[in-house]
Amino acid sequence: MLQICARLRGRLLVRFVLTRYDAHPFRPRDLEKILDVLPTLEVSLAAGLSPTPKVEPPDLTPREWEVAHLATKGLTTPEIAAVLGTSRHAVRNQLARIYQKLEVGSRAELAAFVTAVEASPALVQR
């Protein structure tokens, strides 16, 4: 049996319990596939449960929007650094500033916010 919990702002959103019907435990390959799906699941849940922003988002620099969009696509910090040609430390610092400006605490919340901003014609990105 394998339990997977998804949280938003520390609150339990959903708990999945995966059970194999035979006596064998999950294979490492199965676990890798499950772990690959978790970020998408987390973003989907956060996007569905987060309220739509009611005001224009804080001014993010063009680079911060770029980092936010790449993080929303599910790229890791080293992957974002490689795409942008910068260091992972610079990306980590940019993400911290973005989280602070948008008042979010995770990539899932960031993705939900960016998705809501893009879906709302009243909100204009700079």
C-alpha positions as CSV (number, residue, x, y, z in Angstrom):
1,M,0.0,0.0,0.0
2,L,1.2,3.5,-0.8
3,Q,-0.3,6.7,0.5
4,I,0.1,10.1,-1.3
5,C,-1.1,13.3,0.3
6,A,-1.4,16.6,-1.4
7,R,-1.5,19.8,0.7
8,L,-2.1,23.5,0.0
9,R,-0.8,26.0,2.6
10,G,-0.3,23.1,5.0
11,R,-4.0,22.0,4.7
12,L,-4.6,18.4,3.5
13,L,-6.4,18.5,0.2
14,V,-6.5,14.9,-0.8
15,R,-5.1,11.6,0.2
16,F,-4.7,8.8,-2.4
17,V,-4.2,5.3,-1.3
18,L,-2.7,3.0,-3.9
19,T,-2.9,-0.8,-3.2
20,R,-1.6,-3.7,-5.1
21,Y,-3.8,-6.7,-5.3
22,D,-1.0,-9.2,-5.4
23,A,1.5,-9.9,-2.7
24,H,4.3,-8.0,-4.4
25,P,5.3,-4.5,-3.3
26,F,5.4,-1.7,-5.8
27,R,8.4,-1.9,-8.1
28,P,10.8,1.0,-8.2
29,R,9.7,1.8,-11.8
30,D,6.1,2.0,-10.6
31,L,7.1,4.4,-7.8
32,E,9.1,6.6,-10.3
33,K,6.0,6.9,-12.5
34,I,3.8,7.9,-9.6
35,L,6.4,10.5,-8.5
36,D,6.5,11.9,-12.0
37,V,2.7,12.5,-11.8
38,L,2.7,14.2,-8.4
39,P,3.7,17.8,-9.5
40,T,0.9,17.8,-12.1
41,L,-1.6,16.5,-9.6
42,E,-0.5,19.2,-7.1
43,V,-0.8,22.0,-9.6
44,S,-4.2,20.8,-10.8
45,L,-5.5,20.6,-7.3
46,A,-4.1,24.0,-6.3
47,A,-5.5,25.6,-9.5
48,G,-8.9,24.2,-8.9
49,L,-9.1,25.2,-5.3
50,S,-7.3,28.6,-5.3
51,P,-9.4,31.7,-5.6
52,T,-9.0,33.8,-8.8
53,P,-6.9,36.9,-8.1
54,K,-9.3,39.9,-7.8
55,V,-6.7,42.6,-8.3
56,E,-3.9,43.2,-10.8
57,P,-0.9,41.1,-9.9
58,P,2.1,42.8,-8.4
59,D,4.6,44.1,-10.8
60,L,7.0,41.3,-11.6
61,T,10.0,42.0,-13.8
62,P,10.0,40.4,-17.2
63,R,12.6,37.9,-15.9
64,E,10.5,37.1,-12.9
65,W,7.5,36.4,-15.2
66,E,9.7,34.2,-17.3
67,V,10.8,32.2,-14.3
68,A,7.2,32.0,-13.0
69,H,6.0,30.6,-16.4
70,L,8.8,28.0,-16.5
71,A,8.1,27.0,-12.9
72,T,4.4,26.7,-13.8
73,K,5.3,24.3,-16.6
74,G,6.9,22.0,-14.0
75,L,10.5,22.7,-14.7
76,T,12.9,22.2,-11.7
77,T,15.2,25.0,-10.5
78,P,18.3,23.5,-12.4
79,E,16.2,23.1,-15.5
80,I,15.0,26.7,-15.4
81,A,18.6,27.8,-14.8
82,A,19.7,25.8,-17.9
83,V,16.9,27.3,-20.1
84,L,17.7,30.9,-19.0
85,G,21.5,30.4,-19.0
86,T,21.9,31.4,-15.4
87,S,22.8,29.7,-12.1
88,R,20.4,27.7,-10.0
89,H,21.1,30.1,-7.1
90,A,19.9,33.0,-9.2
91,V,16.7,31.1,-10.0
92,R,16.2,30.2,-6.4
93,N,16.5,33.8,-5.4
94,Q,14.1,34.9,-8.2
95,L,11.6,32.3,-7.1
96,A,11.9,33.6,-3.5
97,R,11.2,37.2,-4.6
98,I,8.2,36.0,-6.8
99,Y,6.7,34.0,-3.8
100,Q,7.1,37.1,-1.7
101,K,5.5,39.5,-4.2
102,L,2.6,37.1,-5.0
103,E,2.2,36.0,-1.4
104,V,2.4,32.3,-2.4
105,G,4.3,29.5,-0.6
106,S,4.8,26.8,-3.2
107,R,5.2,26.1,-6.9
108,A,1.7,24.7,-6.9
109,E,0.3,28.0,-5.6
110,L,2.5,29.9,-8.0
111,A,1.1,27.8,-10.9
112,A,-2.4,28.3,-9.7
113,F,-1.9,32.1,-9.6
114,V,-0.2,32.3,-13.0
115,T,-2.9,30.2,-14.5
116,A,-5.6,32.3,-13.0
117,V,-3.9,35.5,-14.3
118,E,-3.5,34.2,-17.8
119,A,-7.2,33.0,-17.8
120,S,-8.5,36.4,-16.7
121,P,-8.7,39.0,-19.5
122,A,-9.1,41.8,-16.8
123,L,-5.6,41.0,-15.4
124,V,-2.8,42.3,-17.6
125,Q,0.8,41.1,-17.2
126,R,3.5,43.6,-17.6
